[in-house]
Amino acid sequence: MTERRQRSGKDPIEGTGLLPLFPLRLVLFPGQVLPLHIFEPRYRLMINRCIEEHQPFGVVLMREDTPDWREYRGEVALPHDVGTTAHIRQVERLPDGRMNVVTLGLHRFRVRKLRFDQPFLQAEVESFPLVEPSKAQAAEAATHVRRLLRGYIEALSKITDAEIDLDEIPDDPRVLAYLTASVLQVSWDEKQALLATPDLTSLLQAERRLLHHERMLFKFMEATKDRLEDLTLGATGYLFLN
């Protein structure tokens, strides 16, 4: 059975609040859709509570996993302290209690204090809105990123030999910044650094540098692809052993 969740008028983080956390090996950005398959009992409990109370949960990038957060004694690395609220938009309940959910990232937050009194991790969090400059400054920074992003998508499509369908690139600098951050094919640590950037100008500048770097890498990969195949593959398509 599939349930569609309507947007609640209740904003989860107005200043500070308590938020259940879902540590994952990924970074969620505001405006990004995140589908999840929920199978662990502790996260079934967490998601069901969020559904009943019309509340989101927080997605944070984890450094290491631990079977049960209540067993934390300082032996494992805790998740990063900047994350994004995930709002449940669709739920598909499976016969054995598992769920498929579709969520939407909306608000950045910063963890103030972790709590270990539930089967799942919780945190006292505070809102962490993106500081925005003047419209003129934001528009200038966004112009460069928009142009680079278009070229980056074209190059990525070519290097992966896959058609990447990206809707019209947004004009709004903030929306553009988060879209770029989610599209960039960089490490999770680099994405986390983008998520934790406090202001829009710095975020767009960091993305401009990353887009330049990644575009140069794509050009190198494309230029050396045939040469590398000649060096490593024989006539039969097998690797030559040294």
DRENPA-3360 file (N, C-alpha, C; in nm, 2 decimals, always signed):
BEGIN
1 = MTERRQRS = +0.08/-0.12/+0.00/+0.00/+0.00/+0.00/+0.09/+0.12/+0.00 ~ +0.05/+0.22/-0.09/+0.13/+0.34/-0.10/+0.05/+0.46/-0.04 ~ +0.12/+0.53/+0.05/+0.06/+0.65/+0.11/+0.13/+0.77/+0.06 ~ +0.06/+0.88/+0.03/+0.12/+1.01/-0.01/+0.10/+1.10/+0.11 ~ +0.21/+1.16/+0.15/+0.20/+1.25/+0.27/+0.19/+1.40/+0.22 ~ +0.10/+1.47/+0.28/+0.08/+1.61/+0.25/+0.18/+1.69/+0.33 ~ +0.22/+1.80/+0.28/+0.31/+1.89/+0.35/+0.24/+1.94/+0.48 ~ +0.31/+1.93/+0.59/+0.26/+1.97/+0.71/+0.29/+2.12/+0.73;
9 = GKDPIEGT = +0.19/+2.19/+0.79/+0.22/+2.33/+0.82/+0.31/+2.36/+0.93 ~ +0.35/+2.25/+1.00/+0.44/+2.27/+1.11/+0.59/+2.26/+1.07 ~ +0.66/+2.37/+1.09/+0.80/+2.37/+1.05/+0.88/+2.30/+1.16 ~ +0.97/+2.20/+1.13/+1.03/+2.12/+1.23/+1.14/+2.20/+1.31 ~ +1.20/+2.29/+1.25/+1.31/+2.36/+1.32/+1.29/+2.51/+1.32 ~ +1.24/+2.57/+1.42/+1.23/+2.71/+1.43/+1.32/+2.75/+1.55 ~ +1.45/+2.77/+1.52/+1.54/+2.80/+1.63/+1.61/+2.67/+1.67 ~ +1.56/+2.60/+1.77/+1.61/+2.47/+1.81/+1.50/+2.37/+1.82;
17 = GLLPLFPL = +1.54/+2.24/+1.83/+1.44/+2.13/+1.85/+1.51/+2.00/+1.86 ~ +1.43/+1.90/+1.89/+1.48/+1.76/+1.89/+1.44/+1.69/+1.76 ~ +1.54/+1.62/+1.71/+1.52/+1.56/+1.58/+1.58/+1.42/+1.58 ~ +1.50/+1.32/+1.53/+1.56/+1.19/+1.51/+1.66/+1.19/+1.39 ~ +1.77/+1.12/+1.40/+1.87/+1.12/+1.30/+1.88/+0.99/+1.23 ~ +1.91/+1.00/+1.10/+1.94/+0.88/+1.02/+2.08/+0.90/+0.96 ~ +2.18/+0.85/+1.02/+2.32/+0.86/+0.97/+2.33/+0.77/+0.85 ~ +2.38/+0.82/+0.74/+2.40/+0.75/+0.61/+2.53/+0.78/+0.55;
25 = RLVLFPGQ = +2.57/+0.70/+0.46/+2.70/+0.73/+0.38/+2.66/+0.81/+0.26 ~ +2.59/+0.92/+0.28/+2.56/+1.01/+0.17/+2.53/+1.15/+0.24 ~ +2.52/+1.25/+0.15/+2.49/+1.39/+0.19/+2.37/+1.43/+0.12 ~ +2.27/+1.47/+0.20/+2.14/+1.52/+0.14/+2.14/+1.67/+0.15 ~ +2.10/+1.74/+0.03/+2.10/+1.88/+0.02/+1.95/+1.93/+0.02 ~ +1.93/+2.05/+0.06/+1.79/+2.10/+0.05/+1.74/+2.10/-0.09 ~ +1.62/+2.06/-0.12/+1.57/+2.05/-0.25/+1.59/+1.92/-0.32 ~ +1.67/+1.83/-0.26/+1.70/+1.70/-0.32/+1.61/+1.59/-0.28;
33 = VLPLHIFE = +1.56/+1.51/-0.37/+1.48/+1.40/-0.34/+1.56/+1.28/-0.30 ~ +1.52/+1.21/-0.19/+1.60/+1.09/-0.15/+1.50/+0.98/-0.12 ~ +1.50/+0.87/-0.20/+1.43/+0.75/-0.17/+1.51/+0.66/-0.08 ~ +1.44/+0.59/+0.01/+1.50/+0.51/+0.11/+1.42/+0.38/+0.13 ~ +1.50/+0.27/+0.15/+1.43/+0.14/+0.18/+1.46/+0.12/+0.33 ~ +1.35/+0.11/+0.41/+1.37/+0.10/+0.55/+1.34/-0.04/+0.60 ~ +1.45/-0.10/+0.65/+1.43/-0.25/+0.69/+1.48/-0.27/+0.83 ~ +1.57/-0.20/+0.89/+1.61/-0.22/+1.03/+1.50/-0.19/+1.12;
41 = PRYRLMIN = +1.48/-0.27/+1.23/+1.37/-0.24/+1.32/+1.38/-0.10/+1.39 ~ +1.50/-0.06/+1.42/+1.51/+0.08/+1.49/+1.47/+0.19/+1.39 ~ +1.49/+0.17/+1.26/+1.46/+0.28/+1.17/+1.31/+0.26/+1.13 ~ +1.26/+0.14/+1.13/+1.11/+0.13/+1.11/+1.04/+0.20/+1.22 ~ +1.09/+0.19/+1.35/+1.03/+0.26/+1.46/+1.04/+0.41/+1.44 ~ +1.15/+0.45/+1.40/+1.18/+0.60/+1.38/+1.08/+0.66/+1.27 ~ +1.08/+0.59/+1.16/+1.00/+0.64/+1.05/+0.85/+0.64/+1.08 ~ +0.80/+0.53/+1.15/+0.66/+0.53/+1.19/+0.63/+0.64/+1.28;
49 = RCIEEHQP = +0.72/+0.67/+1.37/+0.69/+0.79/+1.46/+0.69/+0.92/+1.38 ~ +0.78/+0.93/+1.29/+0.78/+1.05/+1.21/+0.65/+1.07/+1.13 ~ +0.60/+0.96/+1.08/+0.47/+0.96/+1.00/+0.36/+0.99/+1.10 ~ +0.35/+0.93/+1.21/+0.24/+0.96/+1.31/+0.24/+1.10/+1.36 ~ +0.36/+1.16/+1.38/+0.37/+1.29/+1.44/+0.39/+1.40/+1.33 ~ +0.38/+1.36/+1.20/+0.40/+1.45/+1.09/+0.53/+1.53/+1.11 ~ +0.64/+1.46/+1.14/+0.76/+1.53/+1.16/+0.87/+1.47/+1.07 ~ +0.97/+1.55/+1.03/+1.08/+1.50/+0.95/+1.19/+1.43/+1.04;
57 = FGVVLMRE = +1.29/+1.37/+0.98/+1.40/+1.33/+1.05/+1.52/+1.39/+0.98 ~ +1.64/+1.38/+1.05/+1.76/+1.44/+1.00/+1.85/+1.34/+0.93 ~ +1.90/+1.38/+0.81/+2.00/+1.29/+0.75/+2.14/+1.36/+0.77 ~ +2.23/+1.28/+0.83/+2.37/+1.33/+0.85/+2.47/+1.23/+0.80 ~ +2.58/+1.27/+0.75/+2.68/+1.19/+0.69/+2.75/+1.12/+0.81 ~ +2.75/+0.98/+0.81/+2.82/+0.91/+0.91/+2.97/+0.88/+0.88 ~ +3.05/+0.87/+0.98/+3.19/+0.84/+0.96/+3.21/+0.69/+0.98 ~ +3.14/+0.63/+1.08/+3.14/+0.49/+1.10/+3.01/+0.45/+1.15;
65 = DTPDWREY = +2.97/+0.32/+1.13/+2.84/+0.27/+1.17/+2.86/+0.19/+1.30 ~ +2.76/+0.18/+1.38/+2.76/+0.10/+1.50/+2.62/+0.03/+1.51 ~ +2.62/-0.09/+1.55/+2.49/-0.17/+1.55/+2.38/-0.10/+1.63 ~ +2.42/-0.04/+1.74/+2.31/+0.02/+1.82/+2.37/+0.15/+1.89 ~ +2.31/+0.26/+1.86/+2.37/+0.39/+1.91/+2.37/+0.39/+2.07 ~ +2.28/+0.31/+2.13/+2.27/+0.31/+2.28/+2.40/+0.25/+2.34 ~ +2.48/+0.18/+2.25/+2.60/+0.12/+2.30/+2.72/+0.21/+2.29 ~ +2.70/+0.34/+2.24/+2.81/+0.43/+2.22/+2.88/+0.46/+2.35;
73 = RGEVALPH = +3.01/+0.44/+2.35/+3.09/+0.47/+2.47/+3.22/+0.55/+2.42 ~ +3.21/+0.61/+2.31/+3.33/+0.69/+2.26/+3.42/+0.61/+2.17 ~ +3.39/+0.48/+2.14/+3.48/+0.40/+2.06/+3.47/+0.43/+1.91 ~ +3.36/+0.49/+1.87/+3.33/+0.51/+1.73/+3.33/+0.66/+1.70 ~ +3.35/+0.69/+1.57/+3.34/+0.83/+1.53/+3.20/+0.87/+1.51 ~ +3.16/+0.98/+1.56/+3.02/+1.02/+1.55/+2.99/+1.08/+1.41 ~ +2.87/+1.09/+1.37/+2.83/+1.15/+1.24/+2.88/+1.30/+1.24 ~ +2.88/+1.36/+1.12/+2.91/+1.50/+1.11/+2.79/+1.58/+1.17;
81 = DVGTTAHI = +2.82/+1.70/+1.21/+2.73/+1.78/+1.29/+2.64/+1.87/+1.21 ~ +2.65/+1.88/+1.07/+2.56/+1.95/+0.99/+2.49/+1.86/+0.90 ~ +2.36/+1.87/+0.90/+2.28/+1.78/+0.81/+2.16/+1.85/+0.76 ~ +2.06/+1.78/+0.70/+1.95/+1.83/+0.63/+1.82/+1.75/+0.68 ~ +1.71/+1.83/+0.70/+1.59/+1.76/+0.74/+1.53/+1.69/+0.62 ~ +1.49/+1.56/+0.64/+1.42/+1.48/+0.53/+1.27/+1.47/+0.56 ~ +1.19/+1.52/+0.47/+1.05/+1.53/+0.49/+0.98/+1.42/+0.41 ~ +0.91/+1.33/+0.47/+0.85/+1.21/+0.41/+0.73/+1.26/+0.32;
89 = RQVERLPD = +0.74/+1.22/+0.19/+0.64/+1.26/+0.09/+0.56/+1.14/+0.04 ~ +0.62/+1.02/+0.05/+0.55/+0.90/+0.00/+0.59/+0.78/+0.08 ~ +0.50/+0.69/+0.11/+0.53/+0.57/+0.19/+0.47/+0.45/+0.12 ~ +0.55/+0.35/+0.10/+0.50/+0.22/+0.05/+0.53/+0.12/+0.16 ~ +0.42/+0.06/+0.22/+0.44/-0.03/+0.32/+0.44/-0.17/+0.26 ~ +0.54/-0.25/+0.30/+0.55/-0.39/+0.25/+0.50/-0.49/+0.36 ~ +0.45/-0.61/+0.32/+0.38/-0.70/+0.41/+0.46/-0.73/+0.53 ~ +0.60/-0.74/+0.53/+0.68/-0.78/+0.64/+0.72/-0.67/+0.73;
97 = GRMNVVTL = +0.66/-0.55/+0.71/+0.70/-0.43/+0.80/+0.80/-0.34/+0.74 ~ +0.87/-0.38/+0.64/+0.96/-0.29/+0.57/+0.89/-0.18/+0.50 ~ +0.96/-0.07/+0.46/+0.89/+0.04/+0.39/+0.99/+0.09/+0.29 ~ +0.93/+0.14/+0.18/+0.99/+0.23/+0.08/+0.94/+0.37/+0.10 ~ +1.03/+0.46/+0.13/+0.98/+0.60/+0.15/+1.05/+0.69/+0.05 ~ +0.98/+0.80/+0.01/+1.04/+0.90/-0.07/+1.04/+1.03/+0.01 ~ +1.16/+1.09/+0.03/+1.17/+1.20/+0.11/+1.23/+1.32/+0.03 ~ +1.21/+1.44/+0.09/+1.26/+1.56/+0.03/+1.34/+1.64/+0.13;
105 = GLHRFRVR = +1.46/+1.67/+0.10/+1.55/+1.76/+0.19/+1.50/+1.90/+0.18 ~ +1.49/+1.96/+0.30/+1.44/+2.10/+0.31/+1.53/+2.20/+0.38 ~ +1.56/+2.17/+0.51/+1.63/+2.27/+0.59/+1.77/+2.21/+0.64 ~ +1.87/+2.30/+0.64/+1.99/+2.26/+0.71/+1.98/+2.28/+0.86 ~ +2.05/+2.20/+0.93/+2.06/+2.21/+1.08/+2.20/+2.18/+1.12 ~ +2.23/+2.22/+1.25/+2.35/+2.19/+1.31/+2.32/+2.12/+1.44 ~ +2.39/+2.01/+1.47/+2.37/+1.93/+1.59/+2.44/+2.01/+1.71 ~ +2.36/+2.03/+1.81/+2.41/+2.09/+1.93/+2.45/+1.98/+2.04;
113 = KLRFDQPF = +2.36/+1.87/+2.05/+2.39/+1.77/+2.14/+2.32/+1.64/+2.10 ~ +2.40/+1.53/+2.10/+2.34/+1.40/+2.06/+2.28/+1.33/+2.18 ~ +2.17/+1.26/+2.15/+2.10/+1.18/+2.26/+2.10/+1.03/+2.22 ~ +2.12/+0.95/+2.32/+2.14/+0.80/+2.30/+2.03/+0.72/+2.37 ~ +1.92/+0.78/+2.41/+1.82/+0.72/+2.49/+1.71/+0.64/+2.41 ~ +1.73/+0.63/+2.28/+1.63/+0.56/+2.20/+1.71/+0.46/+2.11 ~ +1.64/+0.36/+2.05/+1.71/+0.27/+1.97/+1.78/+0.33/+1.85 ~ +1.73/+0.45/+1.81/+1.79/+0.53/+1.70/+1.85/+0.65/+1.76;
121 = LQAEVESF = +1.94/+0.71/+1.69/+2.01/+0.83/+1.74/+1.92/+0.95/+1.73 ~ +1.92/+1.04/+1.83/+1.85/+1.17/+1.82/+1.95/+1.28/+1.85 ~ +1.90/+1.40/+1.82/+1.99/+1.52/+1.85/+1.91/+1.64/+1.88 ~ +1.96/+1.72/+1.97/+1.91/+1.86/+1.99/+1.98/+1.94/+1.88 ~ +1.90/+2.00/+1.79/+1.96/+2.07/+1.68/+1.91/+2.22/+1.67 ~ +1.98/+2.30/+1.60/+1.94/+2.44/+1.57/+1.94/+2.46/+1.42 ~ +1.86/+2.55/+1.38/+1.85/+2.58/+1.23/+1.98/+2.64/+1.19 ~ +2.02/+2.61/+1.06/+2.15/+2.66/+1.01/+2.12/+2.71/+0.87;
129 = PLVEPSKA = +2.04/+2.82/+0.86/+2.01/+2.88/+0.73/+2.13/+2.93/+0.65 ~ +2.12/+2.93/+0.52/+2.23/+2.98/+0.44/+2.23/+3.13/+0.44 ~ +2.34/+3.19/+0.48/+2.35/+3.34/+0.48/+2.36/+3.39/+0.33 ~ +2.27/+3.47/+0.29/+2.27/+3.52/+0.15/+2.32/+3.66/+0.14 ~ +2.40/+3.69/+0.03/+2.45/+3.82/+0.01/+2.35/+3.91/-0.06 ~ +2.39/+4.02/-0.11/+2.30/+4.11/-0.19/+2.26/+4.04/-0.32 ~ +2.15/+4.07/-0.38/+2.10/+4.01/-0.50/+2.21/+4.02/-0.61 ~ +2.27/+4.14/-0.62/+2.37/+4.16/-0.72/+2.49/+4.06/-0.71;
137 = QAAEAATH = +2.54/+4.05/-0.59/+2.65/+3.96/-0.56/+2.62/+3.81/-0.59 ~ +2.50/+3.77/-0.55/+2.45/+3.64/-0.57/+2.43/+3.61/-0.72 ~ +2.38/+3.71/-0.79/+2.35/+3.69/-0.93/+2.49/+3.67/-1.01 ~ +2.59/+3.75/-0.97/+2.72/+3.75/-1.04/+2.78/+3.61/-1.02 ~ +2.78/+3.57/-0.89/+2.84/+3.44/-0.86/+2.77/+3.32/-0.93 ~ +2.64/+3.33/-0.94/+2.56/+3.23/-0.99/+2.58/+3.22/-1.14 ~ +2.60/+3.33/-1.21/+2.62/+3.33/-1.36/+2.74/+3.24/-1.40 ~ +2.85/+3.24/-1.33/+2.96/+3.16/-1.36/+2.93/+3.01/-1.33;
145 = VRRLLRGY = +2.87/+2.98/-1.22/+2.83/+2.84/-1.18/+2.73/+2.79/-1.28 ~ +2.64/+2.86/-1.32/+2.54/+2.82/-1.42/+2.60/+2.77/-1.55 ~ +2.69/+2.86/-1.60/+2.76/+2.82/-1.73/+2.85/+2.70/-1.71 ~ +2.92/+2.69/-1.60/+3.01/+2.58/-1.58/+2.93/+2.45/-1.56 ~ +2.81/+2.46/-1.49/+2.73/+2.34/-1.46/+2.68/+2.28/-1.59 ~ +2.64/+2.37/-1.68/+2.58/+2.32/-1.81/+2.69/+2.24/-1.88 ~ +2.81/+2.29/-1.89/+2.92/+2.22/-1.95/+2.96/+2.10/-1.88 ~ +2.95/+2.10/-1.75/+2.99/+1.98/-1.67/+2.89/+1.87/-1.70;
153 = IEALSKIT = +2.76/+1.90/-1.70/+2.66/+1.80/-1.73/+2.68/+1.73/-1.87 ~ +2.71/+1.82/-1.97/+2.74/+1.77/-2.10/+2.86/+1.68/-2.10 ~ +2.97/+1.72/-2.03/+3.09/+1.64/-2.03/+3.07/+1.50/-1.95 ~ +2.99/+1.51/-1.84/+2.96/+1.39/-1.77/+2.88/+1.29/-1.85 ~ +2.78/+1.34/-1.92/+2.70/+1.26/-2.01/+2.79/+1.19/-2.11 ~ +2.89/+1.26/-2.17/+2.98/+1.20/-2.27/+3.07/+1.10/-2.21 ~ +3.13/+1.13/-2.10/+3.23/+1.04/-2.04/+3.17/+0.91/-1.98 ~ +3.04/+0.92/-1.94/+2.97/+0.80/-1.89/+2.89/+0.73/-2.00;
161 = DAEIDLDE = +2.89/+0.79/-2.12/+2.81/+0.74/-2.23/+2.66/+0.72/-2.18 ~ +2.61/+0.81/-2.11/+2.47/+0.80/-2.06/+2.41/+0.94/-2.08 ~ +2.28/+0.94/-2.12/+2.21/+1.07/-2.13/+2.16/+1.11/-1.99 ~ +2.21/+1.22/-1.95/+2.17/+1.28/-1.82/+2.06/+1.38/-1.84 ~ +1.95/+1.36/-1.79/+1.83/+1.45/-1.81/+1.82/+1.55/-1.69 ~ +1.87/+1.67/-1.72/+1.86/+1.77/-1.61/+1.76/+1.88/-1.66 ~ +1.66/+1.90/-1.58/+1.57/+2.01/-1.62/+1.64/+2.14/-1.63 ~ +1.56/+2.24/-1.67/+1.62/+2.37/-1.69/+1.69/+2.42/-1.57;
169 = IPDDPRVL = +1.81/+2.47/-1.59/+1.90/+2.51/-1.48/+1.83/+2.63/-1.41 ~ +1.81/+2.63/-1.28/+1.74/+2.74/-1.22/+1.81/+2.87/-1.21 ~ +1.73/+2.98/-1.21/+1.79/+3.11/-1.20/+1.82/+3.15/-1.06 ~ +1.74/+3.10/-0.96/+1.76/+3.14/-0.82/+1.89/+3.09/-0.78 ~ +1.98/+3.18/-0.73/+2.12/+3.14/-0.69/+2.12/+3.03/-0.58 ~ +2.03/+3.04/-0.48/+2.03/+2.94/-0.37/+1.99/+2.80/-0.43 ~ +1.89/+2.80/-0.51/+1.84/+2.67/-0.56/+1.95/+2.61/-0.65 ~ +2.02/+2.70/-0.73/+2.13/+2.66/-0.82/+2.24/+2.60/-0.74;
177 = AYLTASVL = +2.28/+2.67/-0.63/+2.39/+2.62/-0.55/+2.36/+2.48/-0.49 ~ +2.24/+2.45/-0.44/+2.21/+2.32/-0.39/+2.20/+2.22/-0.50 ~ +2.15/+2.26/-0.61/+2.14/+2.16/-0.72/+2.28/+2.12/-0.77 ~ +2.37/+2.22/-0.78/+2.51/+2.19/-0.82/+2.57/+2.10/-0.72 ~ +2.56/+2.13/-0.60/+2.62/+2.04/-0.49/+2.57/+1.90/-0.50 ~ +2.44/+1.88/-0.53/+2.39/+1.74/-0.54/+2.44/+1.67/-0.67 ~ +2.46/+1.75/-0.78/+2.50/+1.69/-0.90/+2.65/+1.66/-0.91 ~ +2.73/+1.74/-0.84/+2.88/+1.72/-0.85/+2.92/+1.57/-0.81;
185 = QVSWDEKQ = +3.00/+1.51/-0.89/+3.05/+1.37/-0.87/+3.18/+1.38/-0.79 ~ +3.17/+1.42/-0.67/+3.29/+1.43/-0.58/+3.27/+1.35/-0.46 ~ +3.37/+1.34/-0.37/+3.36/+1.25/-0.25/+3.26/+1.30/-0.16 ~ +3.21/+1.21/-0.07/+3.11/+1.25/+0.03/+3.17/+1.36/+0.13 ~ +3.30/+1.35/+0.16/+3.36/+1.45/+0.24/+3.36/+1.59/+0.18 ~ +3.38/+1.59/+0.04/+3.37/+1.72/-0.03/+3.23/+1.77/-0.03 ~ +3.14/+1.68/-0.05/+3.00/+1.73/-0.04/+2.96/+1.78/+0.10 ~ +3.01/+1.71/+0.20/+2.98/+1.76/+0.33/+3.03/+1.90/+0.36;
193 = ALLATPDL = +3.15/+1.92/+0.30/+3.21/+2.06/+0.32/+3.12/+2.16/+0.25 ~ +3.06/+2.13/+0.14/+2.97/+2.22/+0.07/+2.85/+2.24/+0.15 ~ +2.79/+2.13/+0.21/+2.67/+2.15/+0.29/+2.70/+2.23/+0.41 ~ +2.82/+2.23/+0.47/+2.85/+2.30/+0.59/+2.89/+2.44/+0.56 ~ +2.90/+2.48/+0.44/+2.95/+2.62/+0.41/+2.84/+2.72/+0.46 ~ +2.88/+2.82/+0.53/+2.78/+2.90/+0.60/+2.71/+3.00/+0.51 ~ +2.77/+3.05/+0.40/+2.71/+3.16/+0.32/+2.70/+3.12/+0.17 ~ +2.61/+3.18/+0.10/+2.59/+3.15/-0.04/+2.70/+3.18/-0.13;
201 = TSLLQAER = +2.76/+3.30/-0.11/+2.88/+3.34/-0.19/+2.99/+3.24/-0.18 ~ +3.03/+3.20/-0.06/+3.14/+3.10/-0.04/+3.10/+2.97/-0.10 ~ +2.97/+2.93/-0.09/+2.93/+2.80/-0.15/+2.94/+2.80/-0.30 ~ +2.90/+2.91/-0.37/+2.91/+2.92/-0.51/+3.05/+2.93/-0.56 ~ +3.13/+2.99/-0.48/+3.28/+3.00/-0.52/+3.34/+2.87/-0.51 ~ +3.31/+2.79/-0.40/+3.37/+2.66/-0.39/+3.32/+2.57/-0.50 ~ +3.19/+2.58/-0.54/+3.14/+2.50/-0.65/+3.21/+2.54/-0.78 ~ +3.23/+2.66/-0.80/+3.30/+2.71/-0.92/+3.44/+2.64/-0.93;
209 = RLLHHERM = +3.51/+2.64/-0.82/+3.64/+2.57/-0.83/+3.63/+2.42/-0.85 ~ +3.54/+2.36/-0.79/+3.52/+2.21/-0.81/+3.48/+2.18/-0.96 ~ +3.39/+2.26/-1.01/+3.35/+2.24/-1.15/+3.46/+2.26/-1.25 ~ +3.55/+2.36/-1.22/+3.67/+2.37/-1.31/+3.76/+2.25/-1.30 ~ +3.78/+2.20/-1.17/+3.87/+2.09/-1.15/+3.81/+1.96/-1.22 ~ +3.69/+1.94/-1.19/+3.62/+1.82/-1.25/+3.62/+1.82/-1.40 ~ +3.59/+1.94/-1.46/+3.59/+1.95/-1.60/+3.72/+1.92/-1.66 ~ +3.83/+1.97/-1.60/+3.96/+1.94/-1.65/+3.99/+1.79/-1.64;
217 = LFKFMEAT = +3.95/+1.73/-1.53/+3.96/+1.58/-1.52/+3.89/+1.51/-1.63 ~ +3.77/+1.55/-1.66/+3.69/+1.48/-1.76/+3.77/+1.50/-1.90 ~ +3.82/+1.61/-1.93/+3.89/+1.63/-2.05/+4.01/+1.54/-2.06 ~ +4.09/+1.52/-1.95/+4.20/+1.44/-1.94/+4.16/+1.29/-1.97 ~ +4.05/+1.25/-1.90/+4.00/+1.11/-1.92/+3.96/+1.09/-2.06 ~ +3.89/+1.18/-2.12/+3.85/+1.17/-2.26/+3.97/+1.16/-2.36 ~ +4.07/+1.25/-2.33/+4.19/+1.25/-2.42/+4.27/+1.13/-2.41 ~ +4.28/+1.06/-2.29/+4.37/+0.95/-2.27/+4.30/+0.82/-2.28;
225 = KDRLEDLT = +4.17/+0.81/-2.30/+4.09/+0.69/-2.30/+4.15/+0.59/-2.41 ~ +4.16/+0.63/-2.53/+4.21/+0.54/-2.64/+4.35/+0.50/-2.61 ~ +4.43/+0.59/-2.57/+4.58/+0.56/-2.54/+4.59/+0.45/-2.43 ~ +4.51/+0.47/-2.33/+4.51/+0.37/-2.22/+4.47/+0.24/-2.26 ~ +4.37/+0.23/-2.35/+4.32/+0.10/-2.40/+4.43/+0.03/-2.48 ~ +4.50/+0.11/-2.56/+4.61/+0.06/-2.64/+4.72/+0.00/-2.56 ~ +4.75/+0.07/-2.44/+4.86/+0.03/-2.36/+4.82/-0.10/-2.27 ~ +4.70/-0.11/-2.24/+4.66/-0.22/-2.15/+4.59/-0.34/-2.21;
233 = LGATGYLF = +4.53/-0.32/-2.33/+4.45/-0.43/-2.38/+4.52/-0.49/-2.51 ~ +4.52/-0.62/-2.52/+4.57/-0.68/-2.63/+4.47/-0.69/-2.74 ~ +4.51/-0.76/-2.85/+4.41/-0.77/-2.96/+4.29/-0.85/-2.93 ~ +4.30/-0.94/-2.83/+4.19/-1.02/-2.79/+4.10/-0.95/-2.68 ~ +4.15/-0.84/-2.63/+4.08/-0.77/-2.53/+4.12/-0.80/-2.39 ~ +4.23/-0.88/-2.37/+4.27/-0.92/-2.24/+4.39/-0.83/-2.20 ~ +4.41/-0.82/-2.07/+4.52/-0.74/-2.02/+4.65/-0.82/-2.04 ~ +4.76/-0.74/-2.09/+4.89/-0.80/-2.09/+4.95/-0.80/-1.95;
241 = LN = +5.02/-0.91/-1.92/+5.08/-0.92/-1.79/+5.23/-0.88/-1.80 ~ +5.28/-0.80/-1.71/+5.42/-0.76/-1.71/+5.51/-0.87/-1.64;
% end
